[in-house]
């Protein structure tokens, strides 16, 4: 295979993954990043002695990371120590109680049985079906380029269609097994970030419950940004050049291809372009008539949530928090309705609190806490400092009540991040944080395509294309697009 010059736009997980795979095949790869630091949504920042991960905070599906590292001759432990969290996380409920979700599977079964007699046997069957979906989903479905429906016609998938529950509602499916409201809310929790009401999400996504319950919740000591450091090390070992503060602005064309990328640091001649930037933004950068999709198409896409985030440094320890904490002390369905059905700022928001200093002393000064608060919200809402502060007061009051701790007067560092920031830093379509909703009509070959239909040498990777949002899917997205490029080079289609 002839060596080609490849320009990757964006240094998020998908961009770094694609760059590494392409460089390993002998291509000359340059990654350009508009921001001063790499990592995309998985960036970090430091202030007042605190180290804050800006985005992803849950480490699920550790085998996906391990497979990536193994491909380049490394293992996870070459880059960081991975620690399983036990308990996995804490859930605060509407009845003023809370439960610590056990990592040990026998303890998990016992917990379900205590909530709902007979449910442990049902859980066993539920997890067996979820394991099958996880195996097919993570080992077959997500590795397909999703360019045509026939990719999904292999016998394993066809025969397993009923077992995958592609056309069953997630909520209805769960309720065939369980009736206790706490069990239902716990199993629906991962769906909140997939981009649709649980009742509108395919039951296929019970594979997320398998990842949660069986595979566990982990943490890379030093912070989630250790993943980005690992990916950057691998990319650079393979010869990838990474340039920050370098924003792609326009493209120059010749003979139906992109000849060079015009950036804030000059023009980069290229044979192939892989955009790991926001798909909609890249589409709008293209010359008239060269976009993959119209504005009307994009406006009809159902987006996953955005988020209002707060990064806090607290000058004391907060006893009644674990590393991960879910505040389900308000109505789950009402908040979901206000994200997906009637988009508005939530009247009584659910929220998530991450306190990595419970596990990792390196992310906060001694005796202090690193606190990350997140409220999932609908994309494309009004964003203002007034609204941010209003919601900060709402959730902080509840946080103080549930932990029986005065926190506000002990905050020594505070930063908010919301829709406007997602748009400014990532050109995020409608300020989204989690990409497209994982509905049946936006799954697999019904997602935006990884290739441009009018420009032979332009490809897309990341959360708005296949296989979807999240760190493990983004790793796979980079691999899928790299494999498609190499296949087309081998068959002289590029």
C-alpha positions in Angstrom: 0.0 0.0 0.0 1.4 3.4 -1.0 2.0 5.8 1.9 -0.5 8.7 1.9 -0.6 12.0 3.7 -3.5 12.0 6.1 -4.8 15.0 8.0 -7.0 14.2 11.0 -9.1 17.1 12.2 -9.6 16.9 16.0 -7.6 15.2 18.8 -10.5 13.6 20.6 -10.5 9.8 21.3 -11.9 9.0 17.8 -9.4 11.2 16.1 -6.4 9.8 18.0 -7.6 6.3 17.5 -8.0 6.8 13.7 -4.6 8.5 13.5 -2.8 5.7 15.3 -4.3 2.9 13.2 -3.6 4.8 9.9 0.0 5.6 11.0 0.6 1.9 11.9 -0.2 1.1 8.2 2.5 3.4 7.1 0.7 6.6 6.4 2.1 10.1 7.2 -0.5 11.3 9.7 -0.9 14.8 11.1 -3.6 15.6 13.7 -4.7 19.2 13.9 -6.5 20.5 17.1 -8.3 23.9 17.4 -7.9 24.0 21.2 -4.6 24.5 23.2 -4.7 21.0 24.6 -5.6 17.6 23.1 -8.4 15.3 24.1 -11.6 16.9 22.8 -14.3 16.4 25.4 -11.9 14.3 27.4 -9.5 17.2 28.0 -8.3 18.2 31.5 -7.4 21.5 33.2 -5.5 22.4 36.4 -6.3 25.2 38.8 -5.6 26.0 42.4 -3.9 22.6 42.9 -6.9 20.6 41.5 -6.9 18.5 38.3 -10.3 18.4 36.6 -11.3 15.9 33.9 -13.6 18.0 31.7 -15.8 15.3 30.2 -16.0 11.5 30.5 -15.8 10.3 34.1 -17.1 6.7 33.8 -14.6 4.0 32.7 -16.7 1.1 31.4 -15.9 -1.7 29.0 -12.2 -2.0 29.9 -11.6 -4.7 27.3 -12.1 -2.2 24.5 -9.2 -0.1 25.8 -7.1 -3.2 26.4 -7.6 -4.4 22.8 -6.6 -1.0 21.5 -3.4 -0.9 23.5 -2.6 -4.6 22.6 -2.8 -3.7 18.9 0.1 -1.4 19.3 2.1 -3.6 21.6 1.1 -2.2 24.9 -1.2 -3.1 27.8 -3.3 -0.8 30.0 -0.8 -1.1 32.9 1.9 0.4 30.7 0.0 3.7 31.0 -1.9 3.7 34.2 -3.2 1.6 37.1 -6.8 0.7 36.6 -8.8 0.3 39.8 -12.3 -1.2 40.0 -14.6 0.9 42.2 -16.4 -1.0 45.0 -19.1 0.1 45.5 -19.6 1.0 41.9 -21.6 4.1 42.7 -24.2 5.4 45.1 -27.9 6.2 44.2 -29.9 8.7 46.2 -33.6 8.0 46.0 -36.9 10.0 46.3 -37.7 8.4 49.7 -34.6 10.0 51.2 -32.7 6.7 51.3 -29.6 5.8 49.3 -28.1 2.6 48.1 -24.5 1.7 47.3 -24.4 -0.4 44.2 -22.2 -3.4 44.9 -19.4 -4.5 42.6 -19.5 -8.1 43.8 -22.1 -9.9 41.7 -23.4 -12.1 44.6 -24.0 -9.0 46.6 -25.8 -7.4 43.7 -28.1 -10.4 43.4 -28.8 -10.3 47.1 -29.6 -6.6 46.9 -32.2 -7.1 44.1 -33.7 -10.0 46.1 -34.1 -7.8 49.1 -35.8 -5.1 47.0 -38.1 -7.5 45.2 -38.4 -11.2 46.3 -37.8 -13.5 43.3 -35.9 -10.9 41.3 -32.5 -12.5 41.7 -33.5 -15.4 39.4 -35.0 -13.0 36.9 -31.8 -10.9 37.1 -29.9 -14.0 36.1 -31.9 -14.5 32.9 -31.9 -10.7 32.2 -28.0 -10.7 32.4 -27.7 -13.8 30.2 -29.7 -12.0 27.5 -27.7 -8.8 28.0 -24.5 -10.8 27.7 -25.6 -12.1 24.3 -26.4 -8.6 23.2 -23.1 -7.3 24.5 -21.2 -10.0 22.6 -23.0 -9.4 19.3 -23.1 -5.6 19.8 -19.5 -5.0 20.8 -17.9 -7.7 18.7 -20.0 -7.6 15.6 -22.4 -4.6 15.1 -20.1 -1.7 16.2 -17.2 -2.8 14.0 -19.2 -2.4 10.8 -18.7 0.7 8.7 -22.5 0.9 8.4 -22.5 1.9 4.7 -25.3 -0.4 3.6 -27.9 -2.6 5.1 -26.4 -5.8 3.7 -23.5 -5.5 6.2 -26.0 -6.7 8.8 -27.3 -9.7 6.9 -24.8 -12.2 8.3 -26.4 -15.3 9.8 -25.4 -14.6 13.4 -27.2 -11.3 13.4 -30.2 -12.5 11.4 -30.7 -15.5 13.5 -30.2 -13.5 16.7 -32.6 -10.7 15.8 -35.2 -11.8 18.3 -32.6 -12.3 21.0 -31.3 -8.8 20.3 -34.7 -7.3 21.0 -34.1 -4.6 18.4 -37.8 -3.8 18.1 -38.8 -4.0 21.7 -39.0 -1.0 24.0 -36.4 -0.9 26.7 -38.9 0.1 29.4 -41.4 -2.7 28.4 -38.6 -5.2 28.3 -37.4 -4.4 31.8 -40.9 -4.5 33.2 -41.3 -8.1 31.9 -38.7 -8.9 34.5 -39.0 -6.4 37.4 -41.6 -4.3 39.1 -39.8 -2.5 41.9 -39.4 1.2 40.9 -35.8 1.4 42.2 -34.7 -1.5 40.1 -36.4 -0.1 37.1 -34.8 3.4 37.6 -31.4 1.8 38.2 -31.5 -0.2 35.0 -32.8 2.8 33.0 -30.1 5.1 34.3 -27.5 4.4 31.4 -30.3 5.1 28.9 -30.7 8.7 30.1 -27.5 9.6 28.2 -28.2 7.6 25.1 -30.5 10.3 23.8 -34.1 9.1 24.1 -36.8 8.1 26.6 -36.3 4.6 27.8 -39.7 3.7 26.4 -38.4 4.9 23.0 -35.0 3.1 23.2 -34.5 -0.4 21.8 -34.1 -3.1 24.4 -30.9 -4.0 22.6 -29.3 -1.4 24.9 -29.6 -3.7 28.0 -26.1 -4.5 26.9 -25.2 -1.3 28.9 -26.6 -3.0 32.0 -24.3 -5.9 31.4 -21.3 -3.5 31.1 -22.4 -1.9 34.4 -23.3 -4.9 36.5 -20.9 -7.6 35.2 -17.9 -5.8 33.7 -17.8 -3.1 36.4 -17.0 0.5 36.9 -13.3 1.4 36.8 -11.0 4.4 37.3 -7.6 5.1 35.8 -5.4 6.4 38.7 -4.3 9.9 37.9 -7.5 10.8 36.1 -9.5 10.0 33.0 -7.1 12.2 31.0 -4.6 9.4 31.4 -6.4 7.8 28.6 -5.6 10.7 26.3 -2.0 10.7 27.4 -1.8 7.0 26.5 -3.5 7.5 23.1 -1.1 10.5 22.4 1.9 8.4 23.3 0.8 5.6 21.0 0.0 8.0 18.1 3.4 9.7 18.5 5.2 6.3 18.7 3.6 5.5 15.4 4.9 8.7 13.9 1.8 10.9 14.2 2.4 14.6 14.3 0.0 16.5 16.6 -0.4 20.3 16.3 -2.6 22.3 18.7 -4.0 25.8 18.4 -4.6 24.9 14.8 -8.2 25.2 13.6 -9.4 23.9 10.3 -11.2 26.7 8.4 -11.8 25.7 4.8 -10.7 23.2 2.2 -9.1 23.6 -1.2 -10.3 21.2 -3.9 -8.8 19.6 -7.0 -10.3 16.9 -9.3 -13.2 16.1 -6.8 -10.9 15.7 -3.9 -9.6 17.9 -1.0 -6.1 19.0 -1.9 -5.3 20.9 1.3 -6.8 22.0 4.6 -6.7 25.7 5.3 -6.0 26.3 9.0 -5.1 29.1 11.4 -1.5 27.9 11.0 -1.5 27.8 7.2 -2.4 25.2 4.6 -1.8 21.5 5.0 -1.5 19.5 1.8 -3.1 16.2 2.1 -4.2 13.0 0.3 -6.9 12.0 2.8 -8.9 13.9 5.4 -10.5 12.3 8.5 -12.7 14.7 10.4 -13.1 13.9 14.1 -14.6 17.3 14.6 -18.3 17.8 14.9 -19.8 16.2 11.8 -22.4 19.0 11.2 -19.7 21.7 11.5 -17.4 19.8 9.0 -20.4 19.5 6.6 -21.0 23.3 6.8 -17.3 24.0 6.2 -17.5 22.3 2.8 -18.0 24.2 -0.5 -21.5 24.5 -1.8 -22.9 21.2 -3.1 -20.3 19.1 -1.3 -21.9 18.5 2.0 -23.2 15.1 2.9 -26.4 16.3 4.4 -28.7 19.3 4.2 -29.6 21.6 7.1 -33.1 20.2 6.9 -31.6 16.7 7.5 -29.7 17.9 10.6 -32.6 19.7 12.1 -34.6 16.4 12.0 -31.9 14.5 13.9 -32.9 13.6 17.5 -29.9 14.7 19.6 -28.7 13.1 22.9 -28.5 15.5 25.8 -26.2 18.4 26.5 -25.0 19.1 30.0 -24.6 21.8 32.6 -21.4 21.1 34.4 -19.7 22.5 37.4 -16.1 21.9 38.4 -15.6 22.6 42.1 -12.7 22.6 44.5 -13.8 22.2 48.1 -11.5 22.9 51.0 -12.7 20.0 53.2 -13.7 16.3 52.9 -17.3 15.4 52.2 -18.0 12.2 54.1 -21.3 11.1 52.5 -20.2 10.9 48.9 -18.6 8.1 46.9 -16.6 8.5 43.7 -19.8 8.3 41.6 -23.2 9.5 42.9 -26.5 9.6 41.1 -29.2 11.8 42.5 -32.5 10.2 41.6 -34.3 12.1 44.4 -36.6 13.7 41.9 -38.8 12.1 39.2 -36.8 10.3 36.5 -39.6 10.4 33.8 -40.4 14.1 34.3 -36.7 15.1 33.8 -36.5 12.8 30.7 -39.6 14.4 29.3 -38.1 17.8 29.6 -35.0 16.6 27.7 -36.6 14.6 24.9 -40.3 15.4 24.5 -40.8 19.0 25.6 -37.3 20.5 25.6 -36.8 23.0 28.4 -34.7 23.6 31.5 -35.7 20.9 33.9 -38.2 21.8 36.7 -36.7 19.3 39.2 -33.4 18.1 37.7 -31.8 14.8 38.4 -28.0 15.2 38.6 -24.7 13.4 38.9 -21.8 14.1 41.3 -18.4 12.8 40.7 -15.8 13.0 43.5 -12.6 11.4 42.1 -10.6 12.6 45.1 -12.4 9.7 47.0 -10.2 7.3 45.0 -7.3 9.4 43.8 -5.3 11.8 46.1 -3.5 13.3 43.1 -6.5 15.3 41.8 -6.9 17.6 44.8 -4.8 19.2 47.5 -4.5 17.2 50.8 -7.7 17.3 52.8 -9.8 18.7 50.0 -12.3 17.3 47.4 -12.4 17.5 43.7 -16.1 17.7 42.8 -17.7 17.5 39.3 -21.5 18.1 39.1 -23.5 17.4 35.9 -27.2 18.0 35.0 -28.3 16.5 31.7 -30.3 19.0 29.7 -31.9 19.3 26.3 -29.6 20.7 23.6 -30.1 24.1 22.0 -31.6 25.8 25.0 -31.0 29.3 26.2 -27.7 29.5 28.1 -26.8 32.3 30.5 -24.9 32.9 33.7 -28.2 33.6 35.5 -29.6 30.2 34.5 -26.4 28.4 35.4 -26.3 30.0 38.9 -30.0 29.2 39.4 -29.4 25.5 38.8 -26.2 25.5 40.7 -28.1 26.7 43.8 -30.8 24.1 43.2 -28.5 21.1 43.1 -26.0 22.3 45.7 -28.8 22.7 48.2 -29.9 19.1 47.5 -26.3 17.9 47.7 -25.9 19.5 51.1 -29.1 18.1 52.4 -28.3 14.5 51.2 -24.8 14.6 52.6 -25.7 16.6 55.7 -22.7 18.8 54.9 -22.1 22.5 54.4 -20.4 22.8 51.1 -21.0 26.2 49.5 -18.9 28.2 52.0 -16.0 25.8 51.5 -15.8 26.2 47.7 -12.4 27.6 46.8 -12.6 27.0 43.1 -15.6 27.0 40.7 -16.1 26.9 37.0 -19.2 26.2 35.0 -19.5 24.7 31.5 -22.7 24.5 29.3 -24.2 24.8 25.9 -22.3 28.0 24.8 -19.0 26.4 25.8 -19.7 23.2 23.9 -20.5 25.3 20.8 -17.4 27.5 21.2 -14.9 24.8 22.1 -16.1 21.9 19.9 -18.5 23.6 17.4 -21.0 21.1 18.9 -24.2 21.0 16.9 -26.9 22.6 19.1 -24.4 22.5 22.0 -24.9 18.7 22.3 -22.6 16.8 24.7 -23.4 13.2 23.7 -24.0 13.1 20.0 -27.0 11.6 18.3 -29.8 9.8 20.2 -29.5 6.1 19.9 -33.0 5.5 18.6 -33.8 2.7 16.2 -34.1 5.2 13.3 -30.6 6.5 14.1 -28.7 3.2 14.6 -26.1 1.6 12.4 -26.5 2.4 8.7 -29.1 5.0 9.6 -26.5 7.2 11.2 -24.5 9.8 9.3 -22.1 8.0 7.0 -18.4 7.7 7.6 -17.6 8.7 4.0 -18.5 11.8 2.1 -20.7 10.9 -0.9 -19.3 13.7 -3.1 -15.6 14.0 -2.0 -13.7 10.8 -2.4 -11.0 11.4 0.2 -13.1 12.9 3.1 -14.1 10.6 6.0 -15.8 11.2 9.3 -15.3 9.7 12.7 -16.6 10.3 16.2 -19.8 10.5 18.2 -22.1 11.7 15.4 -21.4 8.8 13.2 -21.0 5.0 13.7 -21.0 3.4 16.2 -22.0 6.4 18.4 -21.1 8.4 21.5 -19.0 7.3 24.5 -15.3 6.6 24.9 -15.3 2.9 23.9 -17.5 3.5 20.8 -15.2 6.4 19.8 -12.1 4.1 20.0 -13.9 1.7 17.7 -15.1 4.5 15.4 -11.5 5.5 14.7 -10.6 1.9 14.0 -13.6 1.4 11.6 -12.8 4.5 9.5 -9.1 3.6 9.3 -10.0 0.1 8.1 -12.4 1.6 5.5 -9.7 3.9 4.2 -7.1 1.1 3.9 -9.7 -1.1 2.2 -10.4 1.6 -0.4 -6.7 2.2 -1.0 -6.2 -1.5 -1.6 -9.0 -1.6 -4.1 -8.0 1.6 -5.8 -11.1 3.5 -4.8 -9.1 6.3 -3.4 
